[in-house]
């Protein structure tokens, strides 16, 4: 059964998700129509699960890396955030994607969004957190870089990344406990 959560139930997770603006990747049942994208998502999942954040960061959108003050700072922050999350009793059990959007062309970029679903063990039980991941390719789908919205509103994401097409789908974060 499911029940609605209060804001305080997710305070530690919101902090962690805010710190980790980039994401945990997986390809589950939601394959896209771009085989390069699907392969790169699998590779990112592998690097994340191995905690190889140096390789993982190669898939992060360059402006996200810039926001964090460079690749090395982002890698260190990722390592620290995962350790803090685990120290607070949280662990990621499963990661999947669903509902990929259509591909949109904006300037020289191909853009799309997809819903990320993280199943997390928390001190209060299992929970599912869903939020939007944005993929961007500047070479017609050969290589992809990603922006994790971490539950931020579409307006906030567009402010930080004005190159995004206004039609990009960014859904509000959804979180619930499950059993």
N, C-alpha and C positions, 0 to 999 in steps of 0.2 A: 504494500500500500504506500501511497504518497501523502505527504502533508506539506502545507505551505510553511516556508521559513520566515523568520523575522530577520531584519537587517543585522542584528547582533550575532545571529548564528553564523554569518559568513564574514565577520570582520577580519579574522586572521586570513581567510582565503582571499578576500578582496585586496588586502595589502599585498599578498604574494602575487596575485594575478596582475595587480597594477605594476609591481616591480618587473614582472616578466612580460613585457609588452609583446615580445615575440613568443612563439608558441611551441607546443608539443604536437608533433605531427604523426599522423597515421593514415593509411588508406585501409579502410574497412570495406563496407559494402557500397560506398559511394565513389566508384571510379568515375573520373571525368572522361571526356572524349579526346583528351590530349595525352598520348602515351608517355611523352617526355615528362609531363606534369606528374602523372601517376608514379613513374619511376623515381622522380626526385622526392616525392612525398615519402615513398618507402625508404629511401636513403636517409632522409632527415629523421624518420622514426628510428632507424638503426642507430644513428649518431646520438640521438637524444637518450635512448635506452642505455647506450654504452656510456653516457655522460661525457661524450666527446664534444664539448661545446665549441671547441676550436673549429672542427669540421662543420658542425651544426650551424655556426654563425655564418658560414658561406652562403646560406640560403635566406638570410635575413635581409630585408630591404635596406639599401645603403643609408637612407635618411634615418632609419631606426638606430643603426649603429652610430651615426653622427649624434643623435639625441643623447645617447649614453656616454658620449665622450670618447668613442673609439672602440675598436674590436676587443682589445685586451680588457678594458673596463667592463664591457658587456659580458665577456666570458666569466670574469671574476664575479660579477653580480649574479650571473646565472648559477654558478657553483654555490655561492653564499645563500641565495634564495632557496635553493633546493634543500640545503642543510637546515635552514631555519624552518622550512615547511615540515620537514621530517621531525625535527625537534619538537614541534607543536602537535605532533601526532597525525599528520596528514601524509598520505601516500597515493600516488596515481596508480590505479588498478588497470585502467583501460582507456584508450583514446581512439576515437573514430570520427569520421566525417560523414555528413549527410547534406542533402539538398544543394548541390553545386548550382550556381547561377549560370546564365549564358555568358559567353565571352563578349566583352565590350572593347571597342577600339577607342582610345583617347590619345590623340597625337601619335607618337611612335610606340605607344604601349598597348599591350593586350592585358585587360584586367578582368578579374572575376572574383566572386566571393563564395565561401562555403561555410557551413555550420560545423564547428568543432564541438565534439561532445567528450568531456572528460568525466570518467567515473573515478571518484576519489573516496578513499577510506579516511574518515575524519574521526576525531574523538567521540562524536555524537552518532556515528554510523556512516553508512555509504551515502554518497550524494552524487548527483549529476549536475554538471555545470556546462551550459551551452553558450557559445558566443561565436562571433564571426571572425573568420580569417580571410584576408584579402591576398590574392596572388597577382603579381605583375611580371610581365615578360616584355623585354624591349627588343627581342629578336624573333618575333612571330611564334612564340611558344617553345623555342628550343630550351631556354633556361628560365627559371622562375625564382623570384624573390618574394618574401612574404611579410605582411604586416598583421600582427595579432591585435585585434581591437580591444581585447581584454575587458569587454563589456562596456566600453566607452560609447557614447552616442555618436550617431552619424555626423552631427554638426561638429563635435570635437575632433573626430577623425579627419573630416574635410578641412578643418582649420589647420591641422598639422601637416596634411598631405593634400594641398590644393590641386595637385595633378590628377586626383581621382575623378572619374566621371560621376556626374551628379546622379546617374541611374544606378550606381553600385548599391547593392543591397547590404545593409548593415543592420542586423536585428538586435534588439535589446537582449542583454544577458538574461538567461533563465537558469534558475538553480532550484533544486528540490532534493529532499532526502528520499531514498528508495530502500527497499529491503529485498 
